[in-house]
Amino acid sequence: GANYQRWIGIANDAISDGASGTITTVGGVGTGQSSLTVGKMYRVNSNAEIEESGNFYTDASYTNVGIALTASTIYITGGLSN
């Protein structure tokens, strides 16, 4: 959680420690999520959790992820909130 500033994207599938995998980054659509609300913005908080956000760029303790397109997909916008 202390390294939320290093967030670069979303893994569409689980990746085990030491394994390789694909990360969807800014401009891509992350899949495999659940319970997203269409049209809402999401961010990574300092506990390394993705949460709904009222507004982007409101608190330096968060990293923006993107906007939910469906309940399981998110358009990745990225960007530090500061």
N, CA, C and O atoms as a printed pandas DataFrame, in Angstrom:
     atom_number atom_name residue_name chain_id  residue_number  x_coord  y_coord  z_coord
0              1         N          GLY        A               1    0.792   -1.186    0.000
1              2        CA          GLY        A               1    0.000    0.000    0.000
2              3         C          GLY        A               1    0.839    1.257    0.000
3              4         O          GLY        A               1    0.420    2.276   -0.550
4              5         N          ALA        A               2    2.010    1.212    0.601
5              6        CA          ALA        A               2    2.848    2.405    0.684
6              7         C          ALA        A               2    3.387    2.809   -0.676
7              8         O          ALA        A               2    3.904    3.916   -0.828
8              9         N          ASN        A               3    3.278    1.942   -1.659
9             10        CA          ASN        A               3    3.824    2.221   -2.983
10            11         C          ASN        A               3    2.753    2.460   -4.033
11            12         O          ASN        A               3    2.959    2.169   -5.212
12            13         N          TYR        A               4    1.612    2.986   -3.613
13            14        CA          TYR        A               4    0.548    3.259   -4.571
14            15         C          TYR        A               4    1.023    4.230   -5.656
15            16         O          TYR        A               4    0.456    4.259   -6.749
16            17         N          GLN        A               5    2.059    5.026   -5.365
17            18        CA          GLN        A               5    2.572    5.984   -6.346
18            19         C          GLN        A               5    3.202    5.275   -7.541
19            20         O          GLN        A               5    3.363    5.878   -8.603
20            21         N          ARG        A               6    3.553    4.023   -7.381
21            22        CA          ARG        A               6    4.188    3.254   -8.468
22            23         C          ARG        A               6    3.187    2.483   -9.313
23            24         O          ARG        A               6    3.584    1.701  -10.177
24            25         N          TRP        A               7    1.910    2.688   -9.081
25            26        CA          TRP        A               7    0.876    1.979   -9.818
26            27         C          TRP        A               7    1.017    2.270  -11.309
27            28         O          TRP        A               7    1.161    3.427  -11.704
28            29         N          ILE        A               8    0.975    1.218  -12.146
29            30        CA          ILE        A               8    1.136    1.417  -13.593
30            31         C          ILE        A               8   -0.020    0.854  -14.402
31            32         O          ILE        A               8   -0.141    1.173  -15.585
32            33         N          GLY        A               9   -0.863    0.036  -13.815
33            34        CA          GLY        A               9   -1.951   -0.546  -14.580
34            35         C          GLY        A               9   -2.622   -1.686  -13.837
35            36         O          GLY        A               9   -2.388   -1.904  -12.648
36            37         N          ILE        A              10   -3.468   -2.413  -14.570
37            38        CA          ILE        A              10   -4.263   -3.502  -14.000
38            39         C          ILE        A              10   -3.931   -4.808  -14.710
39            40         O          ILE        A              10   -3.844   -4.865  -15.936
40            41         N          ALA        A              11   -3.751   -5.846  -13.918
41            42        CA          ALA        A              11   -3.614   -7.192  -14.465
42            43         C          ALA        A              11   -5.021   -7.720  -14.721
43            44         O          ALA        A              11   -5.870   -7.696  -13.830
44            45         N          ASN        A              12   -5.261   -8.189  -15.922
45            46        CA          ASN        A              12   -6.599   -8.694  -16.259
46            47         C          ASN        A              12   -6.859  -10.070  -15.658
47            48         O          ASN        A              12   -8.008  -10.498  -15.550
48            49         N          ASP        A              13   -5.796  -10.758  -15.270
49            50        CA          ASP        A              13   -5.891  -12.059  -14.615
50            51         C          ASP        A              13   -4.922  -12.052  -13.433
51            52         O          ASP        A              13   -3.992  -11.247  -13.390
52            53         N          ALA        A              14   -5.144  -12.946  -12.482
53            54        CA          ALA        A              14   -4.247  -13.050  -11.341
54            55         C          ALA        A              14   -2.852  -13.457  -11.819
55            56         O          ALA        A              14   -2.712  -14.307  -12.698
56            57         N          ILE        A              15   -1.825  -12.844  -11.233
57            58        CA          ILE        A              15   -0.435  -13.176  -11.554
58            59         C          ILE        A              15    0.260  -13.569  -10.258
59            60         O          ILE        A              15    0.329  -12.774   -9.321
60            61         N          SER        A              16    0.768  -14.783  -10.203
61            62        CA          SER        A              16    1.470  -15.253   -9.010
62            63         C          SER        A              16    2.826  -14.584   -8.898
63            64         O          SER        A              16    3.402  -14.168   -9.903
64            65         N          ASP        A              17    3.334  -14.479   -7.687
65            66        CA          ASP        A              17    4.648  -13.911   -7.434
66            67         C          ASP        A              17    5.699  -14.671   -8.241
67            68         O          ASP        A              17    5.765  -15.899   -8.181
68            69         N          GLY        A              18    6.504  -13.953   -8.980
69            70        CA          GLY        A              18    7.549  -14.556   -9.786
70            71         C          GLY        A              18    7.108  -14.987  -11.176
71            72         O          GLY        A              18    7.947  -15.344  -12.002
72            73         N          ALA        A              19    5.814  -14.960  -11.448
73            74        CA          ALA        A              19    5.293  -15.357  -12.756
74            75         C          ALA        A              19    5.224  -14.142  -13.673
75            76         O          ALA        A              19    5.284  -13.005  -13.206
76            77         N          SER        A              20    5.099  -14.378  -14.959
77            78        CA          SER        A              20    4.920  -13.273  -15.901
78            79         C          SER        A              20    3.433  -13.130  -16.205
79            80         O          SER        A              20    2.653  -14.063  -16.016
80            81         N          GLY        A              21    3.061  -11.957  -16.675
81            82        CA          GLY        A              21    1.668  -11.697  -16.997
82            83         C          GLY        A              21    1.548  -10.409  -17.771
83            84         O          GLY        A              21    2.549   -9.744  -18.036
84            85         N          THR        A              22    0.335  -10.051  -18.136
85            86        CA          THR        A              22    0.073   -8.852  -18.909
86            87         C          THR        A              22   -0.590   -7.803  -18.026
87            88         O          THR        A              22   -1.524   -8.098  -17.281
88            89         N          ILE        A              23   -0.089   -6.571  -18.124
89            90        CA          ILE        A              23   -0.648   -5.438  -17.395
90            91         C          ILE        A              23   -1.244   -4.472  -18.418
91            92         O          ILE        A              23   -0.569   -4.095  -19.375
92            93         N          THR        A              24   -2.493   -4.072  -18.228
93            94        CA          THR        A              24   -3.125   -3.069  -19.080
94            95         C          THR        A              24   -2.833   -1.705  -18.473
95            96         O          THR        A              24   -3.118   -1.469  -17.299
96            97         N          THR        A              25   -2.261   -0.802  -19.279
97            98        CA          THR        A              25   -1.845    0.506  -18.785
98            99         C          THR        A              25   -2.700    1.620  -19.377
99           100         O          THR        A              25   -3.706    1.363  -20.037
100          101         N          VAL        A              26   -2.287    2.857  -19.133
101          102        CA          VAL        A              26   -3.021    4.046  -19.565
102          103         C          VAL        A              26   -3.422    3.951  -21.041
103          104         O          VAL        A              26   -2.601    3.654  -21.909
104          105         N          GLY        A              27   -4.696    4.209  -21.295
105          106        CA          GLY        A              27   -5.237    4.156  -22.647
106          107         C          GLY        A              27   -5.880    2.826  -22.992
107          108         O          GLY        A              27   -6.568    2.712  -24.006
108          109         N          GLY        A              28   -5.661    1.813  -22.152
109          110        CA          GLY        A              28   -6.236    0.495  -22.389
110          111         C          GLY        A              28   -7.481    0.278  -21.547
111          112         O          GLY        A              28   -7.862    1.123  -20.737
112          113         N          VAL        A              29   -8.105   -0.868  -21.756
113          114        CA          VAL        A              29   -9.291   -1.237  -20.987
114          115         C          VAL        A              29   -8.948   -2.457  -20.142
115          116         O          VAL        A              29   -8.648   -3.528  -20.669
116          117         N          GLY        A              30   -8.996   -2.281  -18.826
117          118        CA          GLY        A              30   -8.755   -3.380  -17.906
118          119         C          GLY        A              30  -10.009   -4.216  -17.756
119          120         O          GLY        A              30  -11.111   -3.683  -17.623
120          121         N          THR        A              31   -9.840   -5.513  -17.776
121          122        CA          THR        A              31  -10.972   -6.431  -17.647
122          123         C          THR        A              31  -10.797   -7.273  -16.389
123          124         O          THR        A              31   -9.782   -7.167  -15.700
124          125         N          GLY        A              32  -11.767   -8.090  -16.099
125          126        CA          GLY        A              32  -11.668   -9.011  -14.982
126          127         C          GLY        A              32  -11.927   -8.375  -13.626
127          128         O          GLY        A              32  -11.634   -8.985  -12.598
128          129         N          GLN        A              33  -12.461   -7.181  -13.601
129          130        CA          GLN        A              33  -12.814   -6.530  -12.336
130          131         C          GLN        A              33  -14.220   -6.979  -11.949
131          132         O          GLN        A              33  -14.855   -7.736  -12.682
132          133         N          SER        A              34  -14.702   -6.518  -10.809
133          134        CA          SER        A              34  -16.069   -6.860  -10.419
134          135         C          SER        A              34  -16.672   -5.730   -9.594
135          136         O          SER        A              34  -15.963   -4.980   -8.924
136          137         N          SER        A              35  -17.961   -5.630   -9.656
137          138        CA          SER        A              35  -18.742   -4.687   -8.839
138          139         C          SER        A              35  -18.426   -3.216   -9.082
139          140         O          SER        A              35  -18.603   -2.392   -8.185
140          141         N          LEU        A              36  -17.958   -2.872  -10.291
141          142        CA          LEU        A              36  -17.738   -1.464  -10.618
142          143         C          LEU        A              36  -19.071   -0.823  -10.974
143          144         O          LEU        A              36  -19.986   -1.505  -11.435
144          145         N          THR        A              37  -19.184    0.478  -10.764
145          146        CA          THR        A              37  -20.381    1.219  -11.138
146          147         C          THR        A              37  -20.091    1.986  -12.421
147          148         O          THR        A              37  -19.187    2.821  -12.460
148          149         N          VAL        A              38  -20.850    1.705  -13.460
149          150        CA          VAL        A              38  -20.636    2.326  -14.771
150          151         C          VAL        A              38  -20.598    3.848  -14.652
151          152         O          VAL        A              38  -21.467    4.452  -14.023
152          153         N          GLY        A              39  -19.582    4.461  -15.262
153          154        CA          GLY        A              39  -19.450    5.904  -15.292
154          155         C          GLY        A              39  -18.755    6.511  -14.083
155          156         O          GLY        A              39  -18.459    7.706  -14.080
156          157         N          LYS        A              40  -18.491    5.716  -13.067
157          158        CA          LYS        A              40  -17.814    6.222  -11.864
158          159         C          LYS        A              40  -16.299    6.154  -12.036
159          160         O          LYS        A              40  -15.781    5.303  -12.760
160          161         N          MET        A              41  -15.600    7.062  -11.361
161          162        CA          MET        A              41  -14.143    7.100  -11.373
162          163         C          MET        A              41  -13.619    6.236  -10.227
163          164         O          MET        A              41  -14.244    6.136   -9.170
164          165         N          TYR        A              42  -12.467    5.616  -10.454
165          166        CA          TYR        A              42  -11.852    4.760   -9.440
166          167         C          TYR        A              42  -10.391    5.152   -9.257
167          168         O          TYR        A              42   -9.747    5.678  -10.165
168          169         N          ARG        A              43   -9.886    4.876   -8.046
169          170        CA          ARG        A              43   -8.507    5.206   -7.709
170          171         C          ARG        A              43   -7.928    4.117   -6.801
171          172         O          ARG        A              43   -8.666    3.319   -6.222
172          173         N          VAL        A              44   -6.600    4.098   -6.689
173          174        CA          VAL        A              44   -5.912    3.226   -5.747
174          175         C          VAL        A              44   -5.587    4.075   -4.535
175          176         O          VAL        A              44   -4.965    5.130   -4.660
176          177         N          ASN        A              45   -6.005    3.620   -3.357
177          178        CA          ASN        A              45   -5.716    4.394   -2.147
178          179         C          ASN        A              45   -4.396    3.939   -1.521
179          180         O          ASN        A              45   -3.736    3.046   -2.052
180          181         N          SER        A              46   -4.018    4.533   -0.420
181          182        CA          SER        A              46   -2.739    4.227    0.221
182          183         C          SER        A              46   -2.700    2.836    0.855
183          184         O          SER        A              46   -1.648    2.400    1.322
184          185         N          ASN        A              47   -3.837    2.136    0.875
185          186        CA          ASN        A              47   -3.885    0.740    1.330
186          187         C          ASN        A              47   -3.831   -0.235    0.159
187          188         O          ASN        A              47   -4.052   -1.433    0.331
188          189         N          ALA        A              48   -3.535    0.285   -1.034
189          190        CA          ALA        A              48   -3.441   -0.508   -2.269
190          191         C          ALA        A              48   -4.775   -1.123   -2.670
191          192         O          ALA        A              48   -4.806   -2.197   -3.271
192          193         N          GLU        A              49   -5.873   -0.456   -2.343
193          194        CA          GLU        A              49   -7.206   -0.922   -2.706
194          195         C          GLU        A              49   -7.785   -0.005   -3.779
195          196         O          GLU        A              49   -7.573    1.208   -3.758
196          197         N          ILE        A              50   -8.520   -0.601   -4.715
197          198        CA          ILE        A              50   -9.222    0.209   -5.705
198          199         C          ILE        A              50  -10.556    0.606   -5.105
199          200         O          ILE        A              50  -11.310   -0.237   -4.618
200          201         N          GLU        A              51  -10.839    1.904   -5.145
201          202        CA          GLU        A              51  -12.088    2.396   -4.575
202          203         C          GLU        A              51  -12.698    3.455   -5.485
203          204         O          GLU        A              51  -12.010    4.102   -6.275
204          205         N          GLU        A              52  -14.004    3.609   -5.346
205          206        CA          GLU        A              52  -14.713    4.645   -6.105
206          207         C          GLU        A              52  -14.270    6.017   -5.607
207          208         O          GLU        A              52  -14.023    6.218   -4.418
208          209         N          SER        A              53  -14.179    6.946   -6.540
209          210        CA          SER        A              53  -13.745    8.297   -6.195
210          211         C          SER        A              53  -14.762    9.296   -6.688
211          212         O          SER        A              53  -15.271    9.162   -7.801
212          213         N          GLY        A              54  -15.067   10.287   -5.891
213          214        CA          GLY        A              54  -15.999   11.333   -6.293
214          215         C          GLY        A              54  -15.410   12.207   -7.394
215          216         O          GLY        A              54  -16.113   12.591   -8.328
216          217         N          ASN        A              55  -14.144   12.515   -7.288
217          218        CA          ASN        A              55  -13.457   13.364   -8.262
218          219         C          ASN        A              55  -12.010   12.907   -8.408
219          220         O          ASN        A              55  -11.422   12.381   -7.463
220          221         N          PHE        A              56  -11.448   13.107   -9.577
221          222        CA          PHE        A              56  -10.024   12.856   -9.764
222          223         C          PHE        A              56   -9.250   14.041   -9.205
223          224         O          PHE        A              56   -9.782   15.145   -9.081
224          225         N          TYR        A              57   -8.021   13.804   -8.878
225          226        CA          TYR        A              57   -7.091   14.850   -8.442
226          227         C          TYR        A              57   -7.588   15.602   -7.225
227          228         O          TYR        A              57   -7.550   16.832   -7.192
228          229         N          THR        A              58   -8.055   14.872   -6.223
229          230        CA          THR        A              58   -8.553   15.543   -5.022
230          231         C          THR        A              58   -7.664   15.339   -3.807
231          232         O          THR        A              58   -7.781   16.082   -2.832
232          233         N          ASP        A              59   -6.780   14.353   -3.842
233          234        CA          ASP        A              59   -5.975   14.053   -2.669
234          235         C          ASP        A              59   -4.669   13.419   -3.113
235          236         O          ASP        A              59   -4.670   12.497   -3.928
236          237         N          ALA        A              60   -3.566   13.901   -2.588
237          238        CA          ALA        A              60   -2.255   13.392   -2.975
238          239         C          ALA        A              60   -1.990   11.985   -2.449
239          240         O          ALA        A              60   -0.940   11.415   -2.747
240          241         N          SER        A              61   -2.897   11.415   -1.687
241          242        CA          SER        A              61   -2.727   10.066   -1.151
242          243         C          SER        A              61   -3.367    8.997   -2.033
243          244         O          SER        A              61   -3.562    7.862   -1.598
244          245         N          TYR        A              62   -3.684    9.351   -3.239
245          246        CA          TYR        A              62   -4.342    8.420   -4.147
246          247         C          TYR        A              62   -3.702    8.463   -5.523
247          248         O          TYR        A              62   -3.097    9.464   -5.907
248          249         N          THR        A              63   -3.841    7.365   -6.265
249          250        CA          THR        A              63   -3.452    7.306   -7.654
250          251         C          THR        A              63   -4.699    6.992   -8.460
251          252         O          THR        A              63   -5.383    6.007   -8.179
252          253         N          ASN        A              64   -5.004    7.802   -9.444
253          254        CA          ASN        A              64   -6.186    7.575  -10.272
254          255         C          ASN        A              64   -6.005    6.343  -11.140
255          256         O          ASN        A              64   -4.919    6.091  -11.662
256          257         N          VAL        A              65   -7.079    5.578  -11.289
257          258        CA          VAL        A              65   -7.064    4.391  -12.139
258          259         C          VAL        A              65   -7.805    4.688  -13.431
259          260         O          VAL        A              65   -7.208    4.629  -14.506
260          261         N          GLY        A              66   -9.083    5.005  -13.353
261          262        CA          GLY        A              66   -9.854    5.265  -14.556
262          263         C          GLY        A              66  -11.340    5.293  -14.305
263          264         O          GLY        A              66  -11.801    5.483  -13.180
264          265         N          ILE        A              67  -12.084    5.098  -15.385
265          266        CA          ILE        A              67  -13.547    5.207  -15.353
266          267         C          ILE        A              67  -14.152    3.859  -15.744
267          268         O          ILE        A              67  -13.755    3.254  -16.739
268          269         N          ALA        A              68  -15.117    3.400  -14.948
269          270        CA          ALA        A              68  -15.771    2.118  -15.214
270          271         C          ALA        A              68  -16.625    2.200  -16.473
271          272         O          ALA        A              68  -17.469    3.086  -16.605
272          273         N          LEU        A              69  -16.401    1.278  -17.384
273          274        CA          LEU        A              69  -17.213    1.181  -18.605
274          275         C          LEU        A              69  -18.376    0.217  -18.397
275          276         O          LEU        A              69  -19.483    0.433  -18.892
276          277         N          THR        A              70  -18.097   -0.848  -17.655
277          278        CA          THR        A              70  -19.117   -1.834  -17.279
278          279         C          THR        A              70  -18.815   -2.252  -15.844
279          280         O          THR        A              70  -17.899   -1.715  -15.221
280          281         N          ALA        A              71  -19.571   -3.197  -15.321
281          282        CA          ALA        A              71  -19.319   -3.679  -13.964
282          283         C          ALA        A              71  -17.989   -4.415  -13.848
283          284         O          ALA        A              71  -17.483   -4.609  -12.743
284          285         N          SER        A              72  -17.414   -4.827  -14.987
285          286        CA          SER        A              72  -16.166   -5.599  -14.944
286          287         C          SER        A              72  -15.026   -5.010  -15.783
287          288         O          SER        A              72  -13.951   -5.606  -15.852
288          289         N          THR        A              73  -15.236   -3.857  -16.416
289          290        CA          THR        A              73  -14.172   -3.246  -17.225
290          291         C          THR        A              73  -13.978   -1.789  -16.840
291          292         O          THR        A              73  -14.921   -1.105  -16.443
292          293         N          ILE        A              74  -12.727   -1.322  -16.966
293          294        CA          ILE        A              74  -12.403    0.050  -16.610
294          295         C          ILE        A              74  -11.423    0.621  -17.624
295          296         O          ILE        A              74  -10.411   -0.001  -17.949
296          297         N          TYR        A              75  -11.737    1.812  -18.118
297          298        CA          TYR        A              75  -10.851    2.525  -19.032
298          299         C          TYR        A              75   -9.762    3.168  -18.177
299          300         O          TYR        A              75  -10.060    3.963  -17.286
300          301         N          ILE        A              76   -8.513    2.828  -18.444
301          302        CA          ILE        A              76   -7.400    3.256  -17.612
302          303         C          ILE        A              76   -6.926    4.654  -18.048
303          304         O          ILE        A              76   -6.421    4.845  -19.154
304          305         N          THR        A              77   -7.106    5.610  -17.145
305          306        CA          THR        A              77   -6.630    6.976  -17.398
306          307         C          THR        A              77   -5.326    7.235  -16.668
307          308         O          THR        A              77   -4.478    7.986  -17.150
308          309         N          GLY        A              78   -5.161    6.606  -15.490
309          310        CA          GLY        A              78   -3.962    6.766  -14.689
310          311         C          GLY        A              78   -3.768    8.196  -14.188
311          312         O          GLY        A              78   -4.649    9.044  -14.332
312          313         N          GLY        A              79   -2.627    8.441  -13.610
313          314        CA          GLY        A              79   -2.253    9.766  -13.150
314          315         C          GLY        A              79   -2.245    9.899  -11.649
315          316         O          GLY        A              79   -3.190    9.494  -10.972
316          317         N          LEU        A              80   -1.167   10.472  -11.124
317          318        CA          LEU        A              80   -1.103   10.755   -9.696
318          319         C          LEU        A              80   -2.037   11.885   -9.338
319          320         O          LEU        A              80   -2.255   12.802  -10.130
320          321         N          SER        A              81   -2.570   11.819   -8.181
321          322        CA          SER        A              81   -3.490   12.831   -7.695
322          323         C          SER        A              81   -2.738   13.808   -6.812
323          324         O          SER        A              81   -2.655   13.619   -5.599
324          325         N          ASN        A              82   -2.191   14.854   -7.420
325          326        CA          ASN        A              82   -1.503   15.877   -6.624
326          327         C          ASN        A              82   -1.484   17.210   -7.331
327          328         O          ASN        A              82   -0.945   18.182   -6.802
